[in-house]
Structure formats: structure tokens, C-alpha cells
Amino acid sequence: MEEEYTSKNFDHLGIVSVICDEIGIKEKIDALIPPDPQVKITLGECVKLMIINGLGFTSRPLYLEAQFFESRPVQRFLGRDCTAEINDDRLGRALDQCFDFGCDRLFATLASQAAIRYGVSEKFRHIDSTSMTVEGDYDSDDPSPLITFGYSKDHRSDLKQFMIYMMSSQDGDVPLLAQTVAGNSSDKKLFRERLGALKEQI
């Protein structure tokens, strides 16, 4: 009887997977947010899969992620084959868990762990913001909406926007903190708050 062989696309994603393992992303997330015993893929595993997909040079939306991993060696990425369990519902619930925990807090924790793992110098830091313009009404009853009019760095004062702040190390430009804030936020105020948050995180 002849043996049957199948092949799967590894590409550069093997490097991405190893870097995730070296940082300990999966283990750290599962330690911070204990897994639900009823789910077959932990939150840490879901996040690792989404990172691999996001860095796979693909623009596939979340609901097609299961299709993306059909041709990828999931067993090599996670240490076990759970391809059949990957679906948009599980990944969507994973994103909800991250949001409930606090995306800024989770990002800062993982970034700090990566900086320690690779010996990134945090002596000097860069902090900057950018505005992301959007089209549409985005009506909200919130007295302080995220998407609103503000000073547009894109010179589109006719459009509403939100702001993204990021702090990175001078050593390798490694992102240490990131936050999405209201479109009318003041750089001066937010920069001071972000520096205080980093000090607390360290």
C-alpha cells in the first residue's frame, strides 16, 4: 500500500509562530485571562492564530480565517491539530474577551514581556499620535464619543476622526504602549497620561 502525503503552506509564518512562542504570548494571555474549560481553543491560542493570519500578507476578513488555516500547518503553530475548531464565532468571542479585559492593558503587558525577552532598552522612548478619518455620521448618545470632529492631521476638517497614540522604544522602535482615543483629544494631555501609565506599568 502506498503512503499518501499532503503538504501545507508554511511560508514565513513559521518565524512568526516561533517569535510568538519566544515572547510567550499564548501562555501569558491564558494566565491573565483563565481559559473557559468548555472551549476547545484557548484565548491565547486564538490570539496567536489571529497574529499569524494578520502577518500572513492577506486581507482576508475574520470570517474567512478558518479557510486561511485549512492550508496551514496548525499543528506546528499550536502543538496540536485543532483546525476544525477554528471559526469566526470562536475568534469573535476571543476579541470580546480581550476587549473586556482591556486591550491597552493587554498590549502593554505583552509588549513589556517582549522587551524584557529581547533585552530592548527602554531608556529613551518616542511617543506620537495620528488621526484616522472616517466617513459617515457615526451618531452617538455618548457625551464623549470616540469618533468625533477634532484637529485633523490629514487636513480633512470636514470628516470625523479618532486618534491613535503609540509609544515605542528608541532601541529598535519596539511598540510599548498603544491606545485609541477620541478624535478631539489633546496631545499635550494624552502624552502626559501615557507617560504616567508607562511608569505604572514598569
Secondary structure, DSSP 8 states (H G I E B T S, - for coil): ----------TTHHHHHHHHHHHTHHHHHHHHS---TT-SS-HHHHHHHHHHHHTSS----GGGHHHHHHTS-HHHHHSS--GGG--HHHHHHHHHHHHHH-HHHHHHHHHHHHHHHTT---SSEEEEEEEEEE-S----S-SS-SSB----TTS-TTSEEEEEEEEEETTTT-EEEEEEEETT--HHHHHHHHHHHHHHH-
